[in-house]
Amino acid sequence: MHFGFWAGLLNLIPLFVFIGAGGTGAALYVMRLALFNPDVCWDKKNNPEPWNKMGPNQQYKFYSVNVDYSKLKKEGPDF
């Protein structure tokens, strides 16, 4: 094989790196949503409504600006 063939492959390395990083990031985000989001219910027998068991000091958002979850108090009744 000559140099031109390998030079063309070297130019594709950044493409494969960014596509791989994007796919890995998307897969990790979907896994985070499936495991930690209170809207997803995996066990309907033991925990039919997981969103009602979330306390006010539990963070389930990915990113919150200027919110200190340790200082929040519960406003509603217990269900």
Secondary structure, 3 states (H helix, E strand, C coil): CCHHHHHHHHCCHHHHHHHHHHHHHHHHHHHHHHHHCCCCCCCCCCCCCHHHHCCCCCCCCCCCCCCCHHHCCCCCCCC
